[in-house]
Amino acid sequence: MPDDAGTTEPELVELALASVELSPEGLQPATGTVSLVEVDGAGHLDIVMARSDAVLVQEALAGTEPPRPRTHDLLLAAIASLSGAVTGVTLVERRPGGVYVANVRVLRPDGSTADLDARPSDALNVALRSRGAALRAARSLIDVPAN
């Protein structure tokens, strides 16, 4: 459906985190792959990121509390202190070279929303730590297995 600017919003698919696979220690480049699956379908989306970012996704998934706040914790604390809330994360685009673009949707106290541009690894970490934020991706990014 067209928005106020006349552009068409992409169809979004709700996702769930399926797994995090880390490259072996010492392997260069050090990467991790976060696998997301479609909640109401057979599609999936794999995102390769720096190993250190994937480890943070694993920690969030496990509910591990770091001894000091990480950047994601700081962002969530700042949003909460301003009476806002993270309501969702959307993977919106895949650019040439396989770089994904994401945004974090923040609900403001007045009911309006703001979309914050984010790296997918940061957006996923924020979503997992915000407890209840929806995780979505544009349908065009989802791989669907052939029948």
C-alpha positions in Angstrom: 0.0 0.0 0.0 1.4 3.5 -0.9 2.4 5.7 2.0 2.1 9.5 2.2 5.1 10.0 -0.1 3.5 7.8 -2.7 6.0 4.9 -2.3 4.9 1.3 -1.7 5.8 -0.3 1.6 7.3 -3.8 1.1 5.4 -6.8 2.3 7.0 -7.9 5.6 7.5 -11.4 7.0 7.7 -12.2 10.7 10.9 -14.1 11.6 12.3 -16.0 14.5 15.9 -16.7 15.4 16.8 -20.4 14.5 20.5 -20.7 15.1 23.8 -19.0 15.4 26.9 -20.7 13.8 30.4 -19.4 14.6 33.5 -19.8 12.4 36.2 -21.8 14.2 38.5 -19.8 16.5 41.5 -18.4 14.5 39.8 -18.7 11.1 40.1 -15.4 9.1 37.8 -13.7 8.4 36.2 -14.5 11.7 32.5 -14.7 11.0 29.2 -15.9 12.3 26.0 -16.8 10.5 22.7 -16.0 12.1 19.8 -18.0 10.6 16.3 -16.7 10.8 13.2 -18.6 9.8 9.8 -17.4 8.7 7.3 -17.8 11.6 4.3 -18.7 9.3 6.1 -20.3 6.4 9.1 -22.3 5.1 11.3 -19.3 4.2 14.6 -18.5 5.8 17.2 -15.8 5.9 20.9 -16.2 6.8 23.0 -13.2 7.7 26.8 -13.4 7.9 28.3 -11.0 10.3 31.5 -10.5 12.3 32.1 -13.3 14.7 32.1 -10.9 17.7 28.6 -9.6 16.7 27.3 -13.2 16.3 28.7 -14.1 19.8 26.6 -11.2 21.2 23.5 -12.6 19.4 24.3 -16.0 21.1 24.6 -14.3 24.5 21.3 -12.5 24.1 19.6 -15.7 23.0 21.0 -17.5 26.1 19.9 -14.6 28.4 23.5 -14.1 29.5 24.0 -10.9 31.4 27.3 -9.1 30.9 29.1 -7.7 33.9 28.8 -4.2 32.3 26.3 -2.9 29.8 27.0 -3.4 26.1 26.2 -0.9 23.5 22.8 -2.6 22.9 22.0 -2.3 26.6 23.0 1.3 26.6 20.7 2.0 23.6 17.7 0.3 25.2 18.4 2.1 28.5 18.5 5.5 26.7 15.2 4.8 24.9 13.6 3.7 28.1 14.8 6.7 30.0 13.1 8.9 27.4 9.9 6.9 27.9 10.2 5.1 24.6 10.1 1.5 23.6 11.5 -0.7 20.9 8.6 -2.3 19.1 10.3 -4.0 16.2 13.3 -4.6 14.0 13.0 -4.8 10.2 15.6 -6.1 7.7 14.7 -3.8 4.8 17.2 -4.2 2.1 20.2 -6.2 0.7 22.7 -4.1 -1.0 25.3 -5.2 -3.6 28.0 -7.2 -1.9 25.5 -8.9 0.5 25.3 -6.0 2.9 21.9 -5.9 4.7 20.2 -2.7 6.0 18.0 -2.8 9.0 16.0 -0.4 11.2 14.9 -0.3 14.8 11.4 1.0 15.3 11.0 3.1 18.5 7.6 4.0 19.9 7.7 7.6 21.3 5.7 8.7 24.4 3.3 10.7 22.1 2.5 7.5 20.1 4.5 8.4 17.1 7.3 6.2 15.9 10.9 6.7 14.7 12.9 4.2 12.6 16.6 4.2 13.4 19.0 3.0 10.7 21.1 0.1 12.1 23.5 -2.7 11.1 21.6 -6.0 11.1 23.8 -7.4 13.9 23.0 -4.4 16.1 19.3 -4.5 15.2 19.1 -8.2 16.0 20.9 -7.7 19.4 18.5 -4.9 20.3 15.5 -7.0 19.3 16.6 -9.9 21.4 17.3 -7.8 24.4 14.1 -5.7 24.2 11.9 -8.7 25.0 8.9 -8.6 22.7 10.1 -6.5 19.8 8.9 -8.0 16.5 11.5 -9.2 14.1 10.6 -8.9 10.4 12.1 -8.8 7.0 11.0 -7.6 3.5 9.5 -10.6 1.7 12.0 -10.0 -1.1 14.9 -11.0 1.2 13.5 -14.3 2.2 14.7 -17.5 0.6 11.9 -20.0 0.1 12.8 -23.6 -0.7 11.6 -25.1 -4.0 8.9 -27.7 -3.7 
